Amino acid sequence: MSLIPAFRSQASTSSLTQVVSPRAFLLRPHLPLHASATIRFASTIPPSPAKSVQDVERELEEQRAMINRSARMNPGMDVTSQVLPVFESYIDPPKPITYFLNRSKDREYKQERKERSNLTIQSVAELIARGGIDQYRDSFWRWYAPGPMRNAWIWLRRDGMLKKELKGLSEKYNEYMRVQASGTMGQASHIAKDNALSLAQSVIKGRRDKLTWQLVKENSRPRLVSARMTITDPRDMRMAAQMVVTFDTQQALITQKGNATPTRRTRRVVEHVIFERLIPARDNFGWKVKGKLLEPRPEGKAE
């Protein structure tokens, strides 16, 4: 999601840099500061406090109370059309080997990480049970598997159990990048919402040169970071689900200004993308790109 602005800001003839500065482009469309992610093993910088499970549950309870009040005051209002907050803003990196060697090190973090992982397992299991995972919509795991059995299978297989779903989300992410480079407003609204849609609209409006986005290769498979669910309308138990998926890819952007020779720039892009969907699905759109989580930057580091 950051590739288009990042590449365009490198070109002196870029028309986008005349619309808004690269720094503003990076900060404005994305999630507010409170939704930025903290990576415990990413650097030697002191980490920001992570949201505890209790914090997340308290925020969701406050959100449900607010929705209940809105429903009572405005019976005809569709509360599911409102912008939802990010349910989980913490990114747990892959476990290093040392994670398993010293059980006494950072016990508090390990306990919090375990609780976040359990919430993800429970949310994925609930998604399967409610038909929110397409590959299991008509499967044994939705209709016949007991809850504990479903949870245990997800715990054992994790990303392997969601292989097809993650592949579909990867294709949606790639399509979102292509739309920014050469798509239309209508295409953007079909696959994106909230901050991601605002970013795509900004890029499309400011586009002057001919752009072509390409996926060069995947450096690693998409990785599920977290999954969360909440009730959006208690009147008929409508729910919303969010998944955060990490993509590590090699991407290219081809720029052609007028009849000049096209220029091709390639770079590695690692992004933690938020996908959101409503259950039951509205207009059969399923998952949409909602935004992304930003990793903290070292103080004094250039944007």
NORLIN-V56018 format. One record per run of one state. SS is the DSSP state (@ for helix, = for strand, . for the rest). FROM is the first residue (numbers start at 1). LEN is the number of residues. If there is no record, write none. Layout:
ss=[SS;SS]
from=[FROM;FROM]
len=[LEN;LEN]
//
This chain:
ss=[.;@;.;@;.;@;.;@;.;=;.;@;.;@;.;@;.;@;.;@;.;@;.;@;.;@;=;.;@;.;=;.;=;.;=;.;=;.;=;.]
from=[1;3;9;16;19;22;29;33;36;37;38;53;74;79;82;98;102;107;130;134;137;140;144;147;183;185;192;193;194;206;210;234;238;257;263;280;288;294;295;296]
len=[2;6;7;3;3;7;4;3;1;1;15;21;5;3;16;4;5;23;4;3;3;4;3;36;2;7;1;1;12;4;24;4;19;6;17;8;6;1;1;8]
//
